[in-house]
Amino acid sequence: MTTTIDSGQKLHLVFGGELESLDGVDFKDVPGLDIVGIFPDFASAQAAWKSKAQATVDSAQTRYFVVHLHSLLAP
């Protein structure tokens, strides 16, 4: 038996930090990750991501990501 959850919310998480290497996505300091926030739609998450990415443009190893939480919440 499967359960379907139909929610209109499309939650997105924006976070980032300094990577160990430009070749991967392993962070130097996982407990120190910058959790920007959880956003109700992709447009607002993208705006927050862009702001953080532009603010850290001088740090080549700092990266920010948008995670589609709504995809992870589906059973």
Predicted model as a PDB file, atoms N, CA, C, CB and O in Angstrom, pLDDT in the B-factor column:
MODEL        1                                                                  
ATOM      1  N   MET A   1       0.842  -1.164   0.000  1.00 48.00           N  
ATOM      2  CA  MET A   1       0.000   0.000   0.000  1.00 48.00           C  
ATOM      3  C   MET A   1       0.900   1.243   0.000  1.00 48.00           C  
ATOM      4  CB  MET A   1      -0.965  -0.011   1.220  1.00 48.00           C  
ATOM      5  O   MET A   1       1.836   1.332   0.794  1.00 48.00           O  
ATOM      6  N   THR A   2       0.619   2.185  -0.877  1.00 52.00           N  
ATOM      7  CA  THR A   2       1.400   3.419  -0.931  1.00 52.00           C  
ATOM      8  C   THR A   2       0.535   4.595  -0.522  1.00 52.00           C  
ATOM      9  CB  THR A   2       1.978   3.642  -2.340  1.00 52.00           C  
ATOM     10  O   THR A   2      -0.680   4.601  -0.720  1.00 52.00           O  
ATOM     11  N   THR A   3       1.184   5.575   0.046  1.00 51.00           N  
ATOM     12  CA  THR A   3       0.500   6.787   0.458  1.00 51.00           C  
ATOM     13  C   THR A   3       0.981   7.927  -0.419  1.00 51.00           C  
ATOM     14  CB  THR A   3       0.745   7.093   1.959  1.00 51.00           C  
ATOM     15  O   THR A   3       2.182   8.099  -0.629  1.00 51.00           O  
ATOM     16  N   THR A   4       0.052   8.690  -0.920  1.00 53.00           N  
ATOM     17  CA  THR A   4       0.406   9.838  -1.740  1.00 53.00           C  
ATOM     18  C   THR A   4       0.111  11.107  -0.952  1.00 53.00           C  
ATOM     19  CB  THR A   4      -0.366   9.826  -3.091  1.00 53.00           C  
ATOM     20  O   THR A   4      -0.992  11.296  -0.440  1.00 53.00           O  
ATOM     21  N   ILE A   5       1.102  11.960  -0.867  1.00 55.00           N  
ATOM     22  CA  ILE A   5       0.930  13.243  -0.197  1.00 55.00           C  
ATOM     23  C   ILE A   5       0.968  14.310  -1.273  1.00 55.00           C  
ATOM     24  CB  ILE A   5       2.033  13.488   0.899  1.00 55.00           C  
ATOM     25  O   ILE A   5       1.980  14.484  -1.952  1.00 55.00           O  
ATOM     26  N   ASP A   6      -0.125  15.017  -1.424  1.00 59.00           N  
ATOM     27  CA  ASP A   6      -0.205  16.059  -2.438  1.00 59.00           C  
ATOM     28  C   ASP A   6      -0.217  17.408  -1.733  1.00 59.00           C  
ATOM     29  CB  ASP A   6      -1.468  15.882  -3.340  1.00 59.00           C  
ATOM     30  O   ASP A   6      -1.263  17.882  -1.290  1.00 59.00           O  
ATOM     31  N   SER A   7       0.936  18.007  -1.637  1.00 62.00           N  
ATOM     32  CA  SER A   7       1.062  19.300  -0.974  1.00 62.00           C  
ATOM     33  C   SER A   7       1.418  20.351  -2.016  1.00 62.00           C  
ATOM     34  CB  SER A   7       2.131  19.251   0.157  1.00 62.00           C  
ATOM     35  O   SER A   7       2.205  20.097  -2.928  1.00 62.00           O  
ATOM     36  N   GLY A   8       0.838  21.516  -1.870  1.00 75.00           N  
ATOM     37  CA  GLY A   8       1.142  22.608  -2.775  1.00 75.00           C  
ATOM     38  C   GLY A   8       2.476  23.260  -2.468  1.00 75.00           C  
ATOM     39  O   GLY A   8       2.986  24.039  -3.273  1.00 75.00           O  
ATOM     40  N   GLN A   9       3.049  22.948  -1.306  1.00 82.00           N  
ATOM     41  CA  GLN A   9       4.333  23.535  -0.929  1.00 82.00           C  
ATOM     42  C   GLN A   9       5.470  22.848  -1.668  1.00 82.00           C  
ATOM     43  CB  GLN A   9       4.550  23.438   0.587  1.00 82.00           C  
ATOM     44  O   GLN A   9       5.507  21.623  -1.791  1.00 82.00           O  
ATOM     45  N   LYS A  10       6.375  23.646  -2.147  1.00 90.00           N  
ATOM     46  CA  LYS A  10       7.576  23.139  -2.806  1.00 90.00           C  
ATOM     47  C   LYS A  10       8.783  23.700  -2.055  1.00 90.00           C  
ATOM     48  CB  LYS A  10       7.612  23.536  -4.336  1.00 90.00           C  
ATOM     49  O   LYS A  10       9.432  24.637  -2.519  1.00 90.00           O  
ATOM     50  N   LEU A  11       9.071  23.125  -0.904  1.00 94.00           N  
ATOM     51  CA  LEU A  11      10.125  23.640  -0.027  1.00 94.00           C  
ATOM     52  C   LEU A  11      11.517  23.427  -0.612  1.00 94.00           C  
ATOM     53  CB  LEU A  11      10.038  22.978   1.336  1.00 94.00           C  
ATOM     54  O   LEU A  11      11.807  22.396  -1.218  1.00 94.00           O  
ATOM     55  N   HIS A  12      12.371  24.434  -0.412  1.00 96.00           N  
ATOM     56  CA  HIS A  12      13.752  24.399  -0.897  1.00 96.00           C  
ATOM     57  C   HIS A  12      14.691  24.865   0.218  1.00 96.00           C  
ATOM     58  CB  HIS A  12      13.920  25.288  -2.170  1.00 96.00           C  
ATOM     59  O   HIS A  12      14.404  25.838   0.916  1.00 96.00           O  
ATOM     60  N   LEU A  13      15.799  24.170   0.375  1.00 97.00           N  
ATOM     61  CA  LEU A  13      16.828  24.515   1.348  1.00 97.00           C  
ATOM     62  C   LEU A  13      18.011  25.130   0.614  1.00 97.00           C  
ATOM     63  CB  LEU A  13      17.270  23.269   2.166  1.00 97.00           C  
ATOM     64  O   LEU A  13      18.453  24.612  -0.411  1.00 97.00           O  
ATOM     65  N   VAL A  14      18.524  26.241   1.146  1.00 98.00           N  
ATOM     66  CA  VAL A  14      19.723  26.869   0.589  1.00 98.00           C  
ATOM     67  C   VAL A  14      20.802  26.814   1.672  1.00 98.00           C  
ATOM     68  CB  VAL A  14      19.444  28.363   0.121  1.00 98.00           C  
ATOM     69  O   VAL A  14      20.590  27.266   2.797  1.00 98.00           O  
ATOM     70  N   PHE A  15      21.957  26.254   1.317  1.00 97.00           N  
ATOM     71  CA  PHE A  15      23.074  26.157   2.251  1.00 97.00           C  
ATOM     72  C   PHE A  15      24.377  26.173   1.476  1.00 97.00           C  
ATOM     73  CB  PHE A  15      22.968  24.880   3.117  1.00 97.00           C  
ATOM     74  O   PHE A  15      24.393  26.011   0.256  1.00 97.00           O  
ATOM     75  N   GLY A  16      25.471  26.369   2.200  1.00 97.00           N  
ATOM     76  CA  GLY A  16      26.769  26.351   1.539  1.00 97.00           C  
ATOM     77  C   GLY A  16      27.907  26.447   2.520  1.00 97.00           C  
ATOM     78  O   GLY A  16      27.713  26.504   3.734  1.00 97.00           O  
ATOM     79  N   GLY A  17      29.106  26.465   1.960  1.00 96.00           N  
ATOM     80  CA  GLY A  17      30.310  26.548   2.763  1.00 96.00           C  
ATOM     81  C   GLY A  17      31.535  26.319   1.897  1.00 96.00           C  
ATOM     82  O   GLY A  17      31.450  26.203   0.675  1.00 96.00           O  
ATOM     83  N   GLU A  18      32.654  26.259   2.556  1.00 95.00           N  
ATOM     84  CA  GLU A  18      33.918  26.079   1.846  1.00 95.00           C  
ATOM     85  C   GLU A  18      34.159  24.604   1.539  1.00 95.00           C  
ATOM     86  CB  GLU A  18      35.085  26.646   2.670  1.00 95.00           C  
ATOM     87  O   GLU A  18      34.052  23.744   2.413  1.00 95.00           O  
ATOM     88  N   LEU A  19      34.482  24.335   0.288  1.00 96.00           N  
ATOM     89  CA  LEU A  19      34.749  22.969  -0.145  1.00 96.00           C  
ATOM     90  C   LEU A  19      36.209  22.594   0.096  1.00 96.00           C  
ATOM     91  CB  LEU A  19      34.398  22.801  -1.625  1.00 96.00           C  
ATOM     92  O   LEU A  19      37.084  23.460   0.131  1.00 96.00           O  
ATOM     93  N   GLU A  20      36.461  21.298   0.262  1.00 95.00           N  
ATOM     94  CA  GLU A  20      37.833  20.819   0.401  1.00 95.00           C  
ATOM     95  C   GLU A  20      38.591  20.956  -0.905  1.00 95.00           C  
ATOM     96  CB  GLU A  20      37.848  19.368   0.866  1.00 95.00           C  
ATOM     97  O   GLU A  20      39.793  21.223  -0.913  1.00 95.00           O  
ATOM     98  N   SER A  21      37.876  20.768  -2.018  1.00 92.00           N  
ATOM     99  CA  SER A  21      38.492  20.807  -3.341  1.00 92.00           C  
ATOM    100  C   SER A  21      37.467  21.301  -4.348  1.00 92.00           C  
ATOM    101  CB  SER A  21      39.038  19.410  -3.749  1.00 92.00           C  
ATOM    102  O   SER A  21      36.266  21.101  -4.165  1.00 92.00           O  
ATOM    103  N   LEU A  22      37.929  21.937  -5.396  1.00 89.00           N  
ATOM    104  CA  LEU A  22      37.023  22.393  -6.446  1.00 89.00           C  
ATOM    105  C   LEU A  22      36.495  21.240  -7.284  1.00 89.00           C  
ATOM    106  CB  LEU A  22      37.723  23.396  -7.339  1.00 89.00           C  
ATOM    107  O   LEU A  22      35.565  21.416  -8.071  1.00 89.00           O  
ATOM    108  N   ASP A  23      37.083  20.062  -7.120  1.00 90.00           N  
ATOM    109  CA  ASP A  23      36.694  18.893  -7.903  1.00 90.00           C  
ATOM    110  C   ASP A  23      35.534  18.098  -7.306  1.00 90.00           C  
ATOM    111  CB  ASP A  23      37.869  17.993  -8.062  1.00 90.00           C  
ATOM    112  O   ASP A  23      35.044  17.160  -7.934  1.00 90.00           O  
ATOM    113  N   GLY A  24      35.092  18.458  -6.108  1.00 90.00           N  
ATOM    114  CA  GLY A  24      34.045  17.672  -5.465  1.00 90.00           C  
ATOM    115  C   GLY A  24      33.093  18.535  -4.674  1.00 90.00           C  
ATOM    116  O   GLY A  24      33.079  19.759  -4.809  1.00 90.00           O  
ATOM    117  N   VAL A  25      32.292  17.880  -3.844  1.00 92.00           N  
ATOM    118  CA  VAL A  25      31.338  18.600  -3.000  1.00 92.00           C  
ATOM    119  C   VAL A  25      31.495  18.202  -1.528  1.00 92.00           C  
ATOM    120  CB  VAL A  25      29.898  18.329  -3.473  1.00 92.00           C  
ATOM    121  O   VAL A  25      30.517  18.159  -0.782  1.00 92.00           O  
ATOM    122  N   ASP A  26      32.728  17.915  -1.122  1.00 94.00           N  
ATOM    123  CA  ASP A  26      33.011  17.632   0.287  1.00 94.00           C  
ATOM    124  C   ASP A  26      33.364  18.948   0.966  1.00 94.00           C  
ATOM    125  CB  ASP A  26      34.174  16.583   0.446  1.00 94.00           C  
ATOM    126  O   ASP A  26      34.237  19.683   0.504  1.00 94.00           O  
ATOM    127  N   PHE A  27      32.675  19.237   2.069  1.00 96.00           N  
ATOM    128  CA  PHE A  27      32.888  20.488   2.782  1.00 96.00           C  
ATOM    129  C   PHE A  27      34.004  20.362   3.804  1.00 96.00           C  
ATOM    130  CB  PHE A  27      31.606  20.930   3.465  1.00 96.00           C  
ATOM    131  O   PHE A  27      34.174  19.305   4.412  1.00 96.00           O  
ATOM    132  N   LYS A  28      34.770  21.437   4.000  1.00 96.00           N  
ATOM    133  CA  LYS A  28      35.852  21.452   4.989  1.00 96.00           C  
ATOM    134  C   LYS A  28      35.308  21.391   6.406  1.00 96.00           C  
ATOM    135  CB  LYS A  28      36.712  22.701   4.820  1.00 96.00           C  
ATOM    136  O   LYS A  28      35.881  20.714   7.259  1.00 96.00           O  
ATOM    137  N   ASP A  29      34.206  22.090   6.668  1.00 95.00           N  
ATOM    138  CA  ASP A  29      33.677  22.212   8.030  1.00 95.00           C  
ATOM    139  C   ASP A  29      32.162  21.984   8.012  1.00 95.00           C  
ATOM    140  CB  ASP A  29      34.015  23.612   8.636  1.00 95.00           C  
ATOM    141  O   ASP A  29      31.387  22.938   7.946  1.00 95.00           O  
ATOM    142  N   VAL A  30      31.752  20.733   8.070  1.00 96.00           N  
ATOM    143  CA  VAL A  30      30.325  20.410   8.001  1.00 96.00           C  
ATOM    144  C   VAL A  30      29.536  21.061   9.142  1.00 96.00           C  
ATOM    145  CB  VAL A  30      30.129  18.894   8.034  1.00 96.00           C  
ATOM    146  O   VAL A  30      28.476  21.630   8.881  1.00 96.00           O  
ATOM    147  N   PRO A  31      30.005  21.003  10.402  1.00 97.00           N  
ATOM    148  CA  PRO A  31      29.240  21.668  11.459  1.00 97.00           C  
ATOM    149  C   PRO A  31      29.139  23.193  11.263  1.00 97.00           C  
ATOM    150  CB  PRO A  31      29.875  21.371  12.805  1.00 97.00           C  
ATOM    151  O   PRO A  31      28.237  23.832  11.805  1.00 97.00           O  
ATOM    152  N   GLY A  32      30.050  23.755  10.504  1.00 96.00           N  
ATOM    153  CA  GLY A  32      30.049  25.189  10.278  1.00 96.00           C  
ATOM    154  C   GLY A  32      29.357  25.627   9.001  1.00 96.00           C  
ATOM    155  O   GLY A  32      29.500  26.778   8.588  1.00 96.00           O  
ATOM    156  N   LEU A  33      28.605  24.730   8.363  1.00 97.00           N  
ATOM    157  CA  LEU A  33      27.905  25.094   7.130  1.00 97.00           C  
ATOM    158  C   LEU A  33      26.977  26.280   7.363  1.00 97.00           C  
ATOM    159  CB  LEU A  33      27.108  23.897   6.591  1.00 97.00           C  
ATOM    160  O   LEU A  33      26.376  26.419   8.429  1.00 97.00           O  
ATOM    161  N   ASP A  34      26.875  27.119   6.360  1.00 97.00           N  
ATOM    162  CA  ASP A  34      25.989  28.270   6.403  1.00 97.00           C  
ATOM    163  C   ASP A  34      24.616  27.834   5.907  1.00 97.00           C  
ATOM    164  CB  ASP A  34      26.550  29.448   5.549  1.00 97.00           C  
ATOM    165  O   ASP A  34      24.412  27.641   4.709  1.00 97.00           O  
ATOM    166  N   ILE A  35      23.677  27.682   6.835  1.00 98.00           N  
ATOM    167  CA  ILE A  35      22.308  27.326   6.476  1.00 98.00           C  
ATOM    168  C   ILE A  35      21.569  28.646   6.246  1.00 98.00           C  
ATOM    169  CB  ILE A  35      21.606  26.439   7.603  1.00 98.00           C  
ATOM    170  O   ILE A  35      21.213  29.346   7.194  1.00 98.00           O  
ATOM    171  N   VAL A  36      21.348  28.968   4.990  1.00 97.00           N  
ATOM    172  CA  VAL A  36      20.716  30.239   4.637  1.00 97.00           C  
ATOM    173  C   VAL A  36      19.243  30.213   5.018  1.00 97.00           C  
ATOM    174  CB  VAL A  36      20.877  30.533   3.129  1.00 97.00           C  
ATOM    175  O   VAL A  36      18.724  31.184   5.568  1.00 97.00           O  
ATOM    176  N   GLY A  37      18.568  29.106   4.728  1.00 97.00           N  
ATOM    177  CA  GLY A  37      17.166  28.996   5.118  1.00 97.00           C  
ATOM    178  C   GLY A  37      16.391  28.029   4.262  1.00 97.00           C  
ATOM    179  O   GLY A  37      16.910  27.438   3.315  1.00 97.00           O  
ATOM    180  N   ILE A  38      15.119  27.883   4.627  1.00 97.00           N  
ATOM    181  CA  ILE A  38      14.173  27.062   3.882  1.00 97.00           C  
ATOM    182  C   ILE A  38      13.165  28.020   3.261  1.00 97.00           C  
ATOM    183  CB  ILE A  38      13.468  25.983   4.805  1.00 97.00           C  
ATOM    184  O   ILE A  38      12.641  28.909   3.933  1.00 97.00           O  
ATOM    185  N   PHE A  39      12.900  27.832   1.980  1.00 97.00           N  
ATOM    186  CA  PHE A  39      12.077  28.762   1.220  1.00 97.00           C  
ATOM    187  C   PHE A  39      10.875  28.046   0.617  1.00 97.00           C  
ATOM    188  CB  PHE A  39      12.902  29.434   0.120  1.00 97.00           C  
ATOM    189  O   PHE A  39      10.958  26.860   0.298  1.00 97.00           O  
ATOM    190  N   PRO A  40       9.756  28.758   0.457  1.00 95.00           N  
ATOM    191  CA  PRO A  40       8.508  28.131   0.019  1.00 95.00           C  
ATOM    192  C   PRO A  40       8.411  27.848  -1.474  1.00 95.00           C  
ATOM    193  CB  PRO A  40       7.380  28.988   0.407  1.00 95.00           C  
ATOM    194  O   PRO A  40       7.496  27.153  -1.916  1.00 95.00           O  
ATOM    195  N   ASP A  41       9.346  28.381  -2.251  1.00 95.00           N  
ATOM    196  CA  ASP A  41       9.320  28.145  -3.689  1.00 95.00           C  
ATOM    197  C   ASP A  41      10.724  28.311  -4.255  1.00 95.00           C  
ATOM    198  CB  ASP A  41       8.328  29.106  -4.391  1.00 95.00           C  
ATOM    199  O   ASP A  41      11.611  28.862  -3.603  1.00 95.00           O  
ATOM    200  N   PHE A  42      10.911  27.823  -5.486  1.00 95.00           N  
ATOM    201  CA  PHE A  42      12.235  27.855  -6.088  1.00 95.00           C  
ATOM    202  C   PHE A  42      12.708  29.276  -6.354  1.00 95.00           C  
ATOM    203  CB  PHE A  42      12.237  27.066  -7.374  1.00 95.00           C  
ATOM    204  O   PHE A  42      13.894  29.565  -6.195  1.00 95.00           O  
ATOM    205  N   ALA A  43      11.814  30.163  -6.751  1.00 96.00           N  
ATOM    206  CA  ALA A  43      12.207  31.542  -7.076  1.00 96.00           C  
ATOM    207  C   ALA A  43      12.834  32.251  -5.878  1.00 96.00           C  
ATOM    208  CB  ALA A  43      10.994  32.334  -7.566  1.00 96.00           C  
ATOM    209  O   ALA A  43      13.856  32.921  -6.024  1.00 96.00           O  
ATOM    210  N   SER A  44      12.239  32.112  -4.707  1.00 97.00           N  
ATOM    211  CA  SER A  44      12.806  32.767  -3.524  1.00 97.00           C  
ATOM    212  C   SER A  44      14.093  32.071  -3.078  1.00 97.00           C  
ATOM    213  CB  SER A  44      11.783  32.776  -2.372  1.00 97.00           C  
ATOM    214  O   SER A  44      15.011  32.730  -2.590  1.00 97.00           O  
ATOM    215  N   ALA A  45      14.170  30.758  -3.238  1.00 97.00           N  
ATOM    216  CA  ALA A  45      15.406  30.032  -2.910  1.00 97.00           C  
ATOM    217  C   ALA A  45      16.525  30.445  -3.854  1.00 97.00           C  
ATOM    218  CB  ALA A  45      15.182  28.502  -2.985  1.00 97.00           C  
ATOM    219  O   ALA A  45      17.668  30.624  -3.432  1.00 97.00           O  
ATOM    220  N   GLN A  46      16.196  30.594  -5.122  1.00 97.00           N  
ATOM    221  CA  GLN A  46      17.198  30.991  -6.104  1.00 97.00           C  
ATOM    222  C   GLN A  46      17.703  32.410  -5.822  1.00 97.00           C  
ATOM    223  CB  GLN A  46      16.617  30.903  -7.526  1.00 97.00           C  
ATOM    224  O   GLN A  46      18.893  32.682  -5.985  1.00 97.00           O  
ATOM    225  N   ALA A  47      16.827  33.300  -5.409  1.00 98.00           N  
ATOM    226  CA  ALA A  47      17.237  34.671  -5.075  1.00 98.00           C  
ATOM    227  C   ALA A  47      18.195  34.667  -3.880  1.00 98.00           C  
ATOM    228  CB  ALA A  47      15.998  35.551  -4.765  1.00 98.00           C  
ATOM    229  O   ALA A  47      19.184  35.400  -3.877  1.00 98.00           O  
ATOM    230  N   ALA A  48      17.905  33.846  -2.866  1.00 98.00           N  
ATOM    231  CA  ALA A  48      18.782  33.744  -1.692  1.00 98.00           C  
ATOM    232  C   ALA A  48      20.117  33.120  -2.080  1.00 98.00           C  
ATOM    233  CB  ALA A  48      18.108  32.911  -0.574  1.00 98.00           C  
ATOM    234  O   ALA A  48      21.171  33.585  -1.646  1.00 98.00           O  
ATOM    235  N   TRP A  49      20.077  32.065  -2.900  1.00 97.00           N  
ATOM    236  CA  TRP A  49      21.299  31.422  -3.382  1.00 97.00           C  
ATOM    237  C   TRP A  49      22.163  32.409  -4.148  1.00 97.00           C  
ATOM    238  CB  TRP A  49      20.963  30.220  -4.267  1.00 97.00           C  
ATOM    239  O   TRP A  49      23.371  32.483  -3.923  1.00 97.00           O  
ATOM    240  N   LYS A  50      21.555  33.164  -5.047  1.00 97.00           N  
ATOM    241  CA  LYS A  50      22.289  34.114  -5.870  1.00 97.00           C  
ATOM    242  C   LYS A  50      22.939  35.196  -5.013  1.00 97.00           C  
ATOM    243  CB  LYS A  50      21.359  34.746  -6.904  1.00 97.00           C  
ATOM    244  O   LYS A  50      24.079  35.587  -5.264  1.00 97.00           O  
ATOM    245  N   SER A  51      22.236  35.669  -4.026  1.00 96.00           N  
ATOM    246  CA  SER A  51      22.771  36.691  -3.131  1.00 96.00           C  
ATOM    247  C   SER A  51      24.005  36.173  -2.384  1.00 96.00           C  
ATOM    248  CB  SER A  51      21.692  37.140  -2.132  1.00 96.00           C  
ATOM    249  O   SER A  51      25.018  36.868  -2.302  1.00 96.00           O  
ATOM    250  N   LYS A  52      23.920  34.963  -1.844  1.00 96.00           N  
ATOM    251  CA  LYS A  52      25.045  34.369  -1.117  1.00 96.00           C  
ATOM    252  C   LYS A  52      26.203  34.056  -2.055  1.00 96.00           C  
ATOM    253  CB  LYS A  52      24.601  33.095  -0.393  1.00 96.00           C  
ATOM    254  O   LYS A  52      27.362  34.284  -1.709  1.00 96.00           O  
ATOM    255  N   ALA A  53      25.898  33.535  -3.238  1.00 94.00           N  
ATOM    256  CA  ALA A  53      26.944  33.200  -4.210  1.00 94.00           C  
ATOM    257  C   ALA A  53      27.694  34.461  -4.640  1.00 94.00           C  
ATOM    258  CB  ALA A  53      26.335  32.489  -5.444  1.00 94.00           C  
ATOM    259  O   ALA A  53      28.919  34.446  -4.759  1.00 94.00           O  
ATOM    260  N   GLN A  54      26.971  35.533  -4.869  1.00 95.00           N  
ATOM    261  CA  GLN A  54      27.617  36.785  -5.271  1.00 95.00           C  
ATOM    262  C   GLN A  54      28.434  37.384  -4.131  1.00 95.00           C  
ATOM    263  CB  GLN A  54      26.571  37.793  -5.746  1.00 95.00           C  
ATOM    264  O   GLN A  54      29.480  37.988  -4.367  1.00 95.00           O  
ATOM    265  N   ALA A  55      27.963  37.220  -2.900  1.00 95.00           N  
ATOM    266  CA  ALA A  55      28.676  37.764  -1.743  1.00 95.00           C  
ATOM    267  C   ALA A  55      29.991  37.031  -1.479  1.00 95.00           C  
ATOM    268  CB  ALA A  55      27.792  37.692  -0.506  1.00 95.00           C  
ATOM    269  O   ALA A  55      30.891  37.579  -0.842  1.00 95.00           O  
ATOM    270  N   THR A  56      30.105  35.797  -1.965  1.00 93.00           N  
ATOM    271  CA  THR A  56      31.308  34.993  -1.722  1.00 93.00           C  
ATOM    272  C   THR A  56      32.093  34.756  -3.011  1.00 93.00           C  
ATOM    273  CB  THR A  56      30.930  33.649  -1.088  1.00 93.00           C  
ATOM    274  O   THR A  56      32.877  33.811  -3.096  1.00 93.00           O  
ATOM    275  N   VAL A  57      31.887  35.602  -4.005  1.00 92.00           N  
ATOM    276  CA  VAL A  57      32.514  35.402  -5.312  1.00 92.00           C  
ATOM    277  C   VAL A  57      34.047  35.413  -5.232  1.00 92.00           C  
ATOM    278  CB  VAL A  57      32.041  36.478  -6.282  1.00 92.00           C  
ATOM    279  O   VAL A  57      34.704  34.795  -6.069  1.00 92.00           O  
ATOM    280  N   ASP A  58      34.615  36.090  -4.262  1.00 91.00           N  
ATOM    281  CA  ASP A  58      36.076  36.145  -4.122  1.00 91.00           C  
ATOM    282  C   ASP A  58      36.668  34.881  -3.508  1.00 91.00           C  
ATOM    283  CB  ASP A  58      36.462  37.334  -3.281  1.00 91.00           C  
ATOM    284  O   ASP A  58      37.883  34.688  -3.541  1.00 91.00           O  
ATOM    285  N   SER A  59      35.832  34.032  -2.955  1.00 91.00           N  
ATOM    286  CA  SER A  59      36.288  32.773  -2.368  1.00 91.00           C  
ATOM    287  C   SER A  59      35.934  31.638  -3.330  1.00 91.00           C  
ATOM    288  CB  SER A  59      35.643  32.537  -0.952  1.00 91.00           C  
ATOM    289  O   SER A  59      34.807  31.142  -3.330  1.00 91.00           O  
ATOM    290  N   ALA A  60      36.897  31.237  -4.141  1.00 90.00           N  
ATOM    291  CA  ALA A  60      36.647  30.245  -5.190  1.00 90.00           C  
ATOM    292  C   ALA A  60      36.157  28.905  -4.642  1.00 90.00           C  
ATOM    293  CB  ALA A  60      37.906  30.027  -5.994  1.00 90.00           C  
ATOM    294  O   ALA A  60      35.452  28.176  -5.339  1.00 90.00           O  
ATOM    295  N   GLN A  61      36.520  28.573  -3.410  1.00 94.00           N  
ATOM    296  CA  GLN A  61      36.142  27.266  -2.862  1.00 94.00           C  
ATOM    297  C   GLN A  61      34.840  27.306  -2.075  1.00 94.00           C  
ATOM    298  CB  GLN A  61      37.245  26.744  -1.975  1.00 94.00           C  
ATOM    299  O   GLN A  61      34.425  26.283  -1.531  1.00 94.00           O  
ATOM    300  N   THR A  62      34.191  28.449  -2.002  1.00 95.00           N  
ATOM    301  CA  THR A  62      32.914  28.533  -1.300  1.00 95.00           C  
ATOM    302  C   THR A  62      31.783  28.359  -2.302  1.00 95.00           C  
ATOM    303  CB  THR A  62      32.778  29.884  -0.545  1.00 95.00           C  
ATOM    304  O   THR A  62      31.712  29.054  -3.316  1.00 95.00           O  
ATOM    305  N   ARG A  63      30.903  27.420  -1.994  1.00 96.00           N  
ATOM    306  CA  ARG A  63      29.786  27.120  -2.884  1.00 96.00           C  
ATOM    307  C   ARG A  63      28.479  27.075  -2.089  1.00 96.00           C  
ATOM    308  CB  ARG A  63      30.021  25.780  -3.620  1.00 96.00           C  
ATOM    309  O   ARG A  63      28.448  26.681  -0.923  1.00 96.00           O  
ATOM    310  N   TYR A  64      27.418  27.485  -2.750  1.00 96.00           N  
ATOM    311  CA  TYR A  64      26.071  27.409  -2.185  1.00 96.00           C  
ATOM    312  C   TYR A  64      25.212  26.532  -3.079  1.00 96.00           C  
ATOM    313  CB  TYR A  64      25.443  28.824  -2.031  1.00 96.00           C  
ATOM    314  O   TYR A  64      25.412  26.473  -4.292  1.00 96.00           O  
ATOM    315  N   PHE A  65      24.257  25.855  -2.466  1.00 96.00           N  
ATOM    316  CA  PHE A  65      23.416  24.893  -3.173  1.00 96.00           C  
ATOM    317  C   PHE A  65      21.945  25.106  -2.823  1.00 96.00           C  
ATOM    318  CB  PHE A  65      23.843  23.453  -2.835  1.00 96.00           C  
ATOM    319  O   PHE A  65      21.609  25.594  -1.744  1.00 96.00           O  
ATOM    320  N   VAL A  66      21.085  24.731  -3.755  1.00 97.00           N  
ATOM    321  CA  VAL A  66      19.639  24.697  -3.521  1.00 97.00           C  
ATOM    322  C   VAL A  66      19.226  23.235  -3.547  1.00 97.00           C  
ATOM    323  CB  VAL A  66      18.841  25.547  -4.599  1.00 97.00           C  
ATOM    324  O   VAL A  66      19.483  22.531  -4.525  1.00 97.00           O  
ATOM    325  N   VAL A  67      18.588  22.775  -2.478  1.00 96.00           N  
ATOM    326  CA  VAL A  67      18.108  21.391  -2.390  1.00 96.00           C  
ATOM    327  C   VAL A  67      16.585  21.413  -2.443  1.00 96.00           C  
ATOM    328  CB  VAL A  67      18.618  20.686  -1.077  1.00 96.00           C  
ATOM    329  O   VAL A  67      15.939  22.166  -1.715  1.00 96.00           O  
ATOM    330  N   HIS A  68      16.031  20.593  -3.296  1.00 94.00           N  
ATOM    331  CA  HIS A  68      14.576  20.500  -3.436  1.00 94.00           C  
ATOM    332  C   HIS A  68      14.032  19.575  -2.345  1.00 94.00           C  
ATOM    333  CB  HIS A  68      14.179  19.977  -4.859  1.00 94.00           C  
ATOM    334  O   HIS A  68      13.910  18.368  -2.550  1.00 94.00           O  
ATOM    335  N   LEU A  69      13.709  20.149  -1.195  1.00 92.00           N  
ATOM    336  CA  LEU A  69      13.243  19.348  -0.071  1.00 92.00           C  
ATOM    337  C   LEU A  69      11.922  18.630  -0.371  1.00 92.00           C  
ATOM    338  CB  LEU A  69      13.083  20.227   1.151  1.00 92.00           C  
ATOM    339  O   LEU A  69      11.688  17.527   0.123  1.00 92.00           O  
ATOM    340  N   HIS A  70      11.084  19.242  -1.158  1.00 85.00           N  
ATOM    341  CA  HIS A  70       9.782  18.627  -1.455  1.00 85.00           C  
ATOM    342  C   HIS A  70       9.962  17.276  -2.142  1.00 85.00           C  
ATOM    343  CB  HIS A  70       8.933  19.561  -2.342  1.00 85.00           C  
ATOM    344  O   HIS A  70       9.118  16.392  -1.999  1.00 85.00           O  
ATOM    345  N   SER A  71      11.048  17.112  -2.882  1.00 85.00           N  
ATOM    346  CA  SER A  71      11.312  15.807  -3.524  1.00 85.00           C  
ATOM    347  C   SER A  71      11.707  14.752  -2.499  1.00 85.00           C  
ATOM    348  CB  SER A  71      12.423  15.942  -4.580  1.00 85.00           C  
ATOM    349  O   SER A  71      11.411  13.569  -2.668  1.00 85.00           O  
ATOM    350  N   LEU A  72      12.377  15.189  -1.433  1.00 84.00           N  
ATOM    351  CA  LEU A  72      12.815  14.242  -0.396  1.00 84.00           C  
ATOM    352  C   LEU A  72      11.683  13.865   0.553  1.00 84.00           C  
ATOM    353  CB  LEU A  72      13.972  14.834   0.400  1.00 84.00           C  
ATOM    354  O   LEU A  72      11.754  12.836   1.224  1.00 84.00           O  
ATOM    355  N   LEU A  73      10.646  14.688   0.612  1.00 79.00           N  
ATOM    356  CA  LEU A  73       9.545  14.435   1.520  1.00 79.00           C  
ATOM    357  C   LEU A  73       8.516  13.453   0.968  1.00 79.00           C  
ATOM    358  CB  LEU A  73       8.876  15.721   1.857  1.00 79.00           C  
ATOM    359  O   LEU A  73       7.683  12.938   1.713  1.00 79.00           O  
ATOM    360  N   ALA A  74       8.573  13.198  -0.322  1.00 67.00           N  
ATOM    361  CA  ALA A  74       7.624  12.264  -0.930  1.00 67.00           C  
ATOM    362  C   ALA A  74       7.916  10.843  -0.440  1.00 67.00           C  
ATOM    363  CB  ALA A  74       7.698  12.333  -2.484  1.00 67.00           C  
ATOM    364  O   ALA A  74       9.061  10.395  -0.487  1.00 67.00           O  
ATOM    365  N   PRO A  75       6.900  10.146   0.023  1.00 63.00           N  
ATOM    366  CA  PRO A  75       7.141   8.787   0.556  1.00 63.00           C  
ATOM    367  C   PRO A  75       7.498   7.803  -0.546  1.00 63.00           C  
ATOM    368  CB  PRO A  75       5.908   8.282   1.311  1.00 63.00           C  
ATOM    369  O   PRO A  75       7.729   6.625  -0.270  1.00 63.00           O  
TER     370      PRO A  75                                                      
ENDMDL                                                                          
END                                                                             
